[in-house]
Amino acid sequence: MPRHINEEGLNLIRQWEGLRLTAYKDAVGVLTIGHGHTSRAGPPTVKPGMKITQAEADRILRADLAVFEAAVENAVKVDLTDNQFAALVSFTFNVGIGNLQKSTLLRKLNKGDYDGVPMELGKWVNAGGRRLPGLANRRAAEAGLWARGAFVSSNTVKPTAKKTNPYLNTETATMIGVPVATSALAAAANPGPLQWAVAAVIVIAAVVGAVFLIKRIREGNA
């Protein structure tokens, strides 16, 4: 079954391609409509004065992406998460299938170098011999989508279960919180200078204890 881009990837492409519901000529004079659709991409043929709805623009975009989804699926020989697949479809939709196929990005990825993909994406930011902020921002967004997910498996980083901190759990919270709260309430139940002083000492002790607990939590996550 053909693989399709997920909603996060669609939203990224919609954002960077923009949306025009009335046909217009792009920077090089090609009639364009919707999310960057041209007649060369396939039906529908774009004609002067043509108008479409947002729903039609989305349908056309999905149809246009099919060839790029297939190209990524055929070119990549390693497993990809949905977000990784979507990031590559967005990239290929922007730079072209031929550029994906001959890219260092693809060569590294197919060797298992998942970590190298964001850096390789960042190299595709030039047009006409100069760096374009729009392309740099799009590549950064694609790199962000690539990295987003539960775990990333690569030749240098193996997937591991998320660590549960032994110092931060219900038992620990109960052991610290209940005695502190009980002691403070007991001290404050009989108001007077001495009782308030005792309550203040208890609160200070709790703060100091919390600082040490946070330190242990950080060490546990290191």
N, C-alpha and C positions, 0 to 999 in steps of 0.2 A: 504493500500500500504506500503511495507517495507520501512523503512527509511534508507538512505545511508549517509555515511560520506561526508562532504564537501571538497572542494579543499584544504582549509587550513589544515585540518586534514590529508589528503593524503600527502601533502608536508611534514608535520611533520614526518609521518611514513617513508616516503621515505628517509628523512634525517637521521633518527636514525637507520633504518634497513640497509642502504647502498644499493648498487646495484652491482651485479656480473652477467654478461651475460654468463659466462661459469660455468658449474657445479663444485662445490668444496666441500670438507668435512669441516664441522664446527668444533668447539672446541671439540665436543664429537664424532666426526667421522661420522656425519649424512650428506649424500649428500644433498646439498642445491644449490639453484639458484635464480636469480632475487632478489627481496626484501625479502630475508629470507624464500623463499618457500621450503618446503620439501614434499616428497611423502605423508607423514602422513596427510598433510593439504588437500589432494585431487588432482585431475588431474592438470597438467600433472605429470606423474611419472618421477622423476629425475634420470637420468642415467649417468654413467661416460662419460665425454667428451661432454655432451649435451651443446648446445649453443642456445640462444634465442636473440631476438631483444629487444630494450627498450620498444617498443609498446607491445610486448608480456609480458614483465615483468610487465607493468602497468595493463594489462588485468588479469594476474594471481593474482596480488596483490588485485585487486578489488574483484575477485572471492573468494580469501582466507578470505577477510574481512567480507563477507556476514554473516558467522556464528557468528562473534563477534558483528556485527551491530545488529543482531537479539537478541543476548544475552543481550546487553545493553538495547535495546528497551523493552524486556520482564522483565528485572530485575528492571528497574527504574520506579517508580510509580508517579513521579512528572514531570511537564513540563520542557523541556530543550531547550535552544537555539541551533542553529546549531553548534556553536563552543563548547558548553558544551557537546553535544552529541559526537562530533568528539574527544574531549579530552578523554572522557571515552572509546571510541572505541580504541584509541591508547593505553591507559593504559591496557585495557583488552587483546588486541592483544599481549602485552608484558608480562603480568603476568599470563594470563590464565583466562578462564571463571569461574572456580571454586573459584579462589582467589577473583574475583569481588563479586561473590554471597555470600561469607562468610565474606566479609570485613566490618569493621566499617564504612568505607567511604560510602558504599551503605546504611547501616542502618541509618546513619545520614542524608544522602541525602533524603531518602524516608520519613523522618520526617520533611522535609522542610528546613534542615540546609544546604543551598547552600554555606554559608560562610565557613563551615568546610571542604569542599572538597579539596581546595588547601593544607591545612595542612595535611590532610589524605594522599594525593598523595605523600607528602614529606616524609612519613614514609616508602615508598616502594623503598628503595635505597640500600638494602643489598642483597648480594648473597654470598653463602658459608660462612656466618657468618661475613662478613665484608662489609663496606660501599664502593660502587663503584662510582667513580666520573661520569662515563658515565651514570649510572642510575640516579644519583642525577641531572645531567643536563637534562636528558630526562623528569624527573618528573617536573622540573622547567619549561620546555618548555610546558608541558601539562597543568600545572597550569596557565601559561600565556595565553594559548589558552582558557582555561576555563573562565578566567576573561575578555577576550576581547569581546567587544560587546557594544551595546547602553546602555542597562540597565540590572541589575541583580535583579531578584525578589527572596526574601528569607523570612525566618521567622523573620528576624531582620531588613531587608532593603526592604522597599517597593519601587516599580518603580515610579519614578517621572519625570515629564517633565524637560528638561534642562532649567535652569534659563536664562532668557534674562536680561542682566544688564541694568538698567534704565539710567546709567550714560554713557553708551557707545553705541551711536547710531548716525544716520546720522545728526539728529537735533543738538545734542551736538557738533559734529565735526564741523558743519557749524557755530554754534554760537561762537565757540572758534577760529576756523581756519581762517574764512573769515575776521573778524575785525583785527586779528593780521597781516595777510598777507597784507591787504590793508593799514594799518597804517605803516607797515615797508616799503612797497614800496613807499608810499607817502613821508616818511622821507628821503628815499635814493634818491628820484627823484631830489632833489636839493642838490647835494653834498657839504659838508662843515663840519667843526668840530662839529657845533651844531647839524646839521642834522644827522650825523653819531652817535653822542651821544644819540640822541633821538631814533634812530633805535636800538642801543644796549640796551637801557632801555626796549624797547618794546619786544625784543627777550628774555631778562632776565625775564621779567614779564610772558612771554609765558611759559618759562621753569618752573618757580615756579608754574604757574597754572596747568601745566601738571603733576607735582609731586602730587599736591593735588587731581587731577582727578584720577591718578593711585591709590592713597590711597583709594579714595571712591570706585573705581572699585573693589579693593581687599576686602574692607569691604562688598560690595554688593555680592561678590562671597562666602564670608565666611559662 
